[in-house]
């Protein structure tokens, strides 16, 4: 494989990665905690896009519980977003674990 061919292939991979990054920004995952009293949505770029709190969570009057529910739902949403991103980039890498390839 010559250098020109290698550079063309690298450019193609970069274009695919850019396309996947754009697509991930539009895809969302959801996680909940406390029997869906807290629902968190995140996009494929690992950004929290929405947090929904059931009115019941406020009537309980337990600040620590609300904080724990939020933390659990946010962490799960971010884990799901990370998995979504990893799966998308696996297509470009051919399943190889290439450091720095994933978001």
The 8 nearest C-alpha neighbors of each residue, nearest first, counted from 0:
[[1, 4, 5, 2, 3, 6, 8, 7],
 [2, 0, 4, 3, 5, 6, 7, 8],
 [1, 3, 5, 4, 6, 0, 7, 8],
 [4, 2, 6, 5, 1, 7, 0, 8],
 [3, 5, 7, 1, 2, 6, 8, 0],
 [4, 6, 2, 8, 3, 7, 9, 1],
 [5, 7, 9, 3, 8, 4, 2, 10],
 [8, 6, 10, 4, 9, 5, 11, 3],
 [7, 9, 11, 5, 6, 10, 4, 12],
 [10, 8, 6, 12, 11, 7, 5, 13],
 [11, 9, 13, 7, 8, 12, 6, 14],
 [10, 12, 8, 14, 9, 13, 7, 15],
 [11, 13, 15, 9, 14, 10, 16, 8],
 [14, 12, 10, 16, 15, 11, 9, 17],
 [15, 13, 17, 11, 16, 12, 10, 18],
 [16, 14, 12, 18, 13, 17, 19, 11],
 [15, 17, 13, 19, 18, 14, 20, 12],
 [18, 16, 20, 14, 15, 19, 13, 21],
 [17, 19, 15, 21, 16, 20, 14, 22],
 [18, 20, 22, 16, 21, 17, 23, 15],
 [21, 19, 17, 23, 18, 22, 16, 24],
 [22, 20, 18, 24, 19, 23, 17, 25],
 [21, 23, 19, 24, 20, 25, 18, 26],
 [24, 22, 43, 20, 26, 25, 21, 44],
 [23, 25, 21, 22, 43, 44, 26, 42],
 [24, 26, 23, 22, 27, 42, 21, 43],
 [27, 25, 23, 42, 43, 24, 22, 28],
 [28, 26, 42, 41, 43, 40, 25, 29],
 [27, 29, 41, 40, 80, 42, 79, 76],
 [28, 30, 40, 76, 39, 41, 27, 31],
 [31, 29, 76, 39, 72, 38, 75, 40],
 [32, 30, 38, 72, 35, 37, 39, 29],
 [31, 33, 35, 72, 37, 34, 68, 36],
 [32, 34, 36, 35, 68, 37, 31, 56],
 [33, 35, 32, 36, 31, 37, 38, 68],
 [36, 34, 31, 37, 32, 33, 38, 53],
 [35, 37, 53, 33, 34, 52, 56, 32],
 [38, 36, 52, 35, 32, 31, 51, 53],
 [37, 39, 31, 51, 50, 30, 35, 72],
 [40, 38, 50, 30, 29, 49, 72, 73],
 [39, 41, 29, 49, 48, 28, 47, 76],
 [42, 40, 47, 48, 46, 27, 28, 76],
 [41, 43, 27, 44, 26, 46, 45, 24],
 [42, 44, 23, 80, 45, 24, 26, 84],
 [43, 45, 42, 46, 24, 23, 80, 102],
 [46, 44, 43, 80, 42, 77, 41, 81],
 [45, 47, 41, 42, 44, 48, 43, 77],
 [46, 48, 41, 40, 49, 42, 45, 39],
 [49, 47, 41, 40, 46, 42, 50, 39],
 [50, 48, 40, 39, 47, 51, 41, 38],
 [51, 49, 39, 38, 40, 52, 48, 37],
 [50, 52, 38, 37, 39, 49, 53, 36],
 [53, 51, 37, 36, 54, 38, 50, 56],
 [52, 54, 36, 55, 56, 37, 51, 35],
 [53, 55, 56, 57, 52, 58, 36, 59],
 [56, 54, 58, 53, 57, 59, 36, 52],
 [55, 57, 54, 59, 58, 53, 36, 52],
 [58, 56, 55, 59, 54, 60, 61, 53],
 [57, 59, 55, 60, 56, 54, 61, 53],
 [58, 60, 57, 61, 56, 55, 62, 64],
 [61, 59, 58, 57, 62, 56, 65, 64],
 [60, 62, 64, 59, 63, 65, 57, 56],
 [61, 63, 65, 64, 60, 66, 57, 59],
 [64, 62, 66, 65, 61, 67, 68, 60],
 [63, 65, 67, 61, 66, 62, 68, 69],
 [66, 64, 68, 62, 67, 63, 69, 61],
 [65, 67, 63, 69, 64, 68, 70, 62],
 [66, 68, 64, 70, 65, 69, 71, 63],
 [69, 67, 65, 71, 70, 66, 32, 64],
 [70, 68, 66, 72, 67, 71, 73, 65],
 [69, 71, 67, 73, 68, 72, 74, 66],
 [72, 70, 68, 74, 69, 73, 67, 75],
 [71, 73, 31, 75, 69, 32, 30, 74],
 [74, 72, 76, 70, 75, 71, 39, 69],
 [73, 75, 77, 71, 76, 72, 70, 78],
 [74, 76, 78, 72, 77, 73, 30, 71],
 [77, 75, 30, 79, 73, 78, 74, 29],
 [76, 78, 80, 74, 79, 75, 45, 81],
 [79, 77, 75, 81, 80, 76, 74, 82],
 [78, 80, 82, 76, 81, 77, 83, 75],
 [81, 79, 43, 77, 83, 82, 78, 45],
 [80, 82, 78, 84, 79, 83, 77, 85],
 [83, 81, 85, 79, 84, 80, 86, 78],
 [84, 82, 80, 86, 81, 85, 79, 43],
 [83, 85, 81, 87, 82, 86, 43, 80],
 [86, 84, 82, 88, 87, 83, 89, 101],
 [85, 87, 89, 83, 84, 88, 82, 90],
 [88, 86, 84, 85, 89, 90, 83, 19],
 [89, 87, 90, 85, 91, 86, 101, 84],
 [88, 90, 94, 92, 86, 91, 87, 93],
 [89, 91, 88, 93, 92, 87, 94, 86],
 [92, 90, 88, 89, 93, 12, 15, 16],
 [93, 91, 89, 94, 95, 90, 88, 97],
 [92, 94, 90, 95, 91, 89, 88, 96],
 [93, 95, 89, 92, 96, 90, 91, 88],
 [96, 94, 92, 93, 97, 89, 91, 90],
 [95, 97, 98, 94, 92, 89, 100, 93],
 [96, 98, 100, 95, 99, 92, 101, 94],
 [99, 97, 100, 96, 101, 95, 102, 92],
 [98, 100, 101, 97, 102, 96, 88, 92],
 [101, 99, 98, 97, 102, 88, 92, 96],
 [100, 102, 99, 85, 88, 84, 98, 97],
 [101, 100, 84, 44, 99, 85, 81, 45]]
